[in-house]
Amino acid sequence: MHRGRAQNIGSVQFNMQPTAILNMARGKGKTIPIKLLSTAGTGYFYTTRRNVTATPEKFKFVKFDPIVRRKVLFTEAKIK
């Protein structure tokens, strides 16, 4: 028994798997990638993802900056 669906495009035959069909129908996600930039001015940053609808305000975290070897405030910046 053949799984998936065969599709002819021109003279080439493609086999489409059921998972490929499901992935094509998906919408956009609600999370965006962000950069957490150190306020110590070292240029060190972390990257993470943020849900736009659940947390509309900007992230601020106290995390470790290895350049100054201290815990400092990291604020959200856009990834270019």
WORAFEN-V667105 format. One record per backbone hydrogen bond with DSSP energy under -0.5 kcal/mol. CO is the residue of the C=O (numbers start at 1). NH is the residue of the N-H. If there is no record, write none. Layout:
co->(CO CO)
nh->(NH NH)
This chain:
co->(5 7 7 8 9 12 14 14 15 16 17 18 19 20 21 23 30 32 34 35 35 36 37 38 44 46 48 50 50 51 59 61 61 63 64 65 65 70 70 72 73 74 75 77 78)
nh->(16 9 14 10 12 9 7 16 17 5 21 22 23 24 25 26 52 50 48 37 77 46 75 41 38 36 34 32 52 55 76 63 74 72 66 69 70 65 72 63 39 61 37 35 80)
